[in-house]
Amino acid sequence: MPAFQTFDLSQGHWSLSRARLRHALLLEFSLLDLYMPLRRLVCLSVLFGCSVLASMPTTAADDMPVTNEVANEEANEGSNVGLHADMVQIGEQLLLILPSLHAESVDREVLRQNMLRLEQLLDQAQPHLQQAPGDYSSTYQQPYDMLRESLAQAVEMTGVANLKFVKSSLTQTFELCAACHTQDKQSRRILGISKIKSLDEFLAAEYSYLTRDYDSALVSFANVLDNKNSTSNDRSKALDRILIIEVEVKADLDAGIQQLELLRGLGKGNDTELAQLGDWIEVLRQVQLAPKAASPLHKKSILDLDAFLRLRWPTIQANLTWHGQTAYWMVIRGELNRLLRSTTDAAEMPRLYYWLAVSDRSLNYQFFDSLSRRYLEQCIEQYPAHAYGQKCLDEYETLVTTSFSGSAGTFVPVQIRQRLDTMRNRVKGVKP
């Protein structure tokens, strides 16, 4: 079983689950047959990764400029109705799976049947997803492909995975959908509150977060932090989720600061937690007060944000604590996602892909790791001649090296080395 390496992030130490990265890199290779423990992770990724699709807007046109409302409504009415029905069913399946994986004992056959049902729902949702208006189809297609490729392995592995390992790794999989669904600011409720009333406060918060009901999630996560009996792990996750929702997803620094101030005022956390909240609040205020040229906010293009990240951000980052850097990266990610949604400068997409991947690494993959590999691969495959093609390749090589490094050295599997060689040749313009 792969070892997870975790250190005290409050002290700014490196924290990285190499098993998670190896899983992402090995998923598409025949090495899956040799690395059985890693295959077991696949069944986890689809369970909560499906929440990406559960977060799909029920009426995507609501979030987009409408140039011809009548035409748009007629063209998308059937797709929206079908997609909404699929998303409700997926949400109900997640509601069945979430408690079972936190229970003391789990009926493996029931779990397998639930996953088979998820497979059916994903297949059912695919046509509606492809017909989604505007940029939604392209935005959600990548995570859909990741979920679908995982699901084939998930159904197979459910019956043989070590249940204790599955449950202990469960919290590591929640982030698999975050990089996708945080790209959309809209908070949407798939199911009514009465549907999740049987869950405890933390699981209700997680379910709401994963299905993109951010408003309900904020209430539940705040309740977790207001409860002195909440575990340290639940409290830490609740804080992270609140930061993501307020600062990255909603991108409302005023509301974020107010929320964090209220949490600090509860006085229920230990000194470390209170210091963390203090660092976040201080940094968010610094961003608010910074001159326009020295701020990542409201950049008109990825070229402008790229210039800030190259020229100004290194100096700013060097003077921040670990927690301060975390809060600042959330601000940056909010801006990157805004530009990703706008796709106003398609020729400069490699810069976006690169900086999204860098932010993953800079946060030690603590929050987002599901799409980092795909961002880099897409950058290299689609834009090898771009100035950032080489940067994406360098970042991908760093990802690979980190994934397969340990106390005994670095041992990159043959198939991964071959893929790297192919990528290097593509960037260099060498024909296969």
Secondary structure, 3 states (H helix, E strand, C coil): CCCCECCCHHHCCCCECHHHHHHHHHCCCHHHHCCHHHHHCHHHHHHHHCHHHHCCCCCHHHHCCCCCHHHHHHHHHHHHHHHHHHHHHHHHHHHHHHHHCCCCCCCHHHHHHHHHHHHHHHHHHHHHHHCCCCCHHHHHHHHHHHHHHHHHHHHHHCCCCCHHHHHHHHHHHHHHCHHHHCCCCCCCCCCCHHHHCCCCHHHHHHHHHHCCCHHHHHHHHHHHHHCCCCCHHHHHHHHHHHHHHHHHHCCCHHHHHHHHHHHHHHCCCCHHHHHHHHHHHHHHHHHHHCCHHHCCCCCCCHHHHHHHHHHCHHHHHHCCCHHHHHHHHHHHHHHHHHHHHHCCCHHHHHHHHHHHHHHHHHCCCCCCCCCHHHHHHHHHHHCCCCCCHHHHHHHHHHHHHHHCEECCEECCCHHHHHHHHHHHHHHHCCCC
